[in-house]
Amino acid sequence: MMTSGQTTHRFEYVLDGELRILAVDDDPIQREFCSVYLSTPTVAIDTADCAEAGLALLDRKTYAAALIDVDMPGMNGIEMVARLRADPRFDALPLMVVTGREDMLSIDQAYEAGATAFMCKPVNWRLLAHQIRFMIRAHRALRQTGAARD
C-alpha cells in the first residue's frame, strides 16, 4: 500500500540497443556482478579474468565499450588501456577504468593512457549503467567530430 507522496517507479533497463560490452577484472565476484547487473535482453556482457584474455577477446569480437580493472596479475589495466589506444583498430572503443583506486595518480595515469572514463569501486551498478550509456554516446559524438584523440 502506498501512502500519499510516494510514487511508483517502473523498472527500466538503462542499457538498451544491441550492445556487447567487455569487462576485464581478475575478481570473479566483480565479473559475475557485471554480468548480472549490466546484461539485458539486448546487451551482452563478456568477461575476461586478465588483460591478456581481454585483448584476445577484443581481437575476435566487436564491443561497444570495455570496462577495465587496474590491479590485475600480468599486464595491469593501465597498460591494457595504453596498448588499446596505440592500436588504431580500437580508436572507436570507449574504455572505462573501474578500480578500487581513487588516488590522483591512478586517475591521471588512466586518462593519460587513453581512458574515456573512470569509476571507483565499490560499484553502484545502476550508476555504472547510466555512465556506460553516456560514455558510449559521448565517445561516438567525439569520433564524429574527430576530437576523440585530442
N, C-alpha and C positions, 0 to 999 in steps of 0.2 A: 504494500500500500504506500502510495506517495503522499507526502504532506505538501502543503502549499509552499510554493517557492522551489520545489525540486523539479528538475526536468529530466526526461529520459534521454539517453544518448544511445543511438543506434550504432552498433559496431560496424565500422567500415575498414576495409584494408587500406593501409596507407600507400603501399606499393602496388601499382596496377600496371596494366600493359604486359606485353610479353617481355620479360626480363630474365636474364641469367646473371647471378652475382656470385663472385668467388670470395670466400672467407678463408684467410690463411692464419692459423693460430695453432700453437703446439698444445694448447689446453683443450682436451676432449670435451669438457663441460661447455666451454665457450663455443666450440664448433657446434655442439648439439643445440645450445640455446639459439645460436644464429639460425640454424635450420628450422627450428620450431617457431621462433618469433618473427622471422622475416619472410618465410616462404608463404605463398598464397596459391590459389588455383592457377595463376598465370605467372608467378615468379618462382624460379628455381634457384636454390642455393646449393652450390658445390663447395665442398670444403677440402682443405689440404692441411696437413699437420706440420709442414715446414715450408720454407721459401722455395726450396728446390722442387718439391712436389707441386707447389703453386705455379711455378714457372712452367713446369711440364704441362699442367692443365691449360695454361694460357697459350701454349704452342698448339694445342689441339682444338680448343673451343673459343668462341667469341663471348665476351662478357660485357655487360652494361656498366659494371663497376667492380672494383676489388677492395676488400677490407683486409688490412694487413696489420698484424701484431708486430711490435718491435722486438721484444725479447724472445727469441727462438734459438734452438740449437742450430749449429751450422751458420748459414747466412742469416743475418738479422733482417728485420723488416725495413730498416733504413737503407741497407744495401740492396734489398729487393726493389724498393721504390726507385733508387738510383739506376739500377740495371734496366728496369722497365722504361724509365724516362730516356735512357741512352739509346733505346731501340725505337725507331720511327713507327714500327707496327703498332705501338701502344700509345701513340700521341693522343688518340681519341678516348683512351680509357681513364675515367676518373679513379683516383686512388685515395682511399681514406685510411689513415693510420688510426687504429683503435688499440689503445695501450693503457696499462696501469701507470705509465709515466706521465707526469704532468709538469715537470720542471721546464724552465725556459729553454735550456739547451736541447732537450728532446724535441720540443715543439719546433724550435728553429731548425734543427737537423732534418726533421721530417719535411718541412716546407722547402728547405734548401735542396733536398734530394729530389723534390718534384711532387710531393703530396698535394692533392687537391683539397683535402680536408683532414681534420684531426679531431678525435673524440677520446675522452678518458674513460677508463673502466673505474668502477663498475658501470655497466652499460644500462641506460634506460632504453629498452628495446623499442618502445613507441617513438621516442625522440630520435633514435637512430634511424628508424624507417623514414621519418619525415626528412631528416638530414640527407639520407641517401637519395631520396626523390629530388630534393632541391639540388644536391650536388650533381646528379645526372643532368638535370635540366640546365643548370648554370654552365656546366662544362661543355655541353652541346652548343649553347649560345656563344660561349667564348670561342669555340672551334669555328663556328660560322663566321665570326668577325676576324678570325686569325690572331686573336690575342691570348690564346691559352698558354703559350710558352714564354710570354713576356715576363 
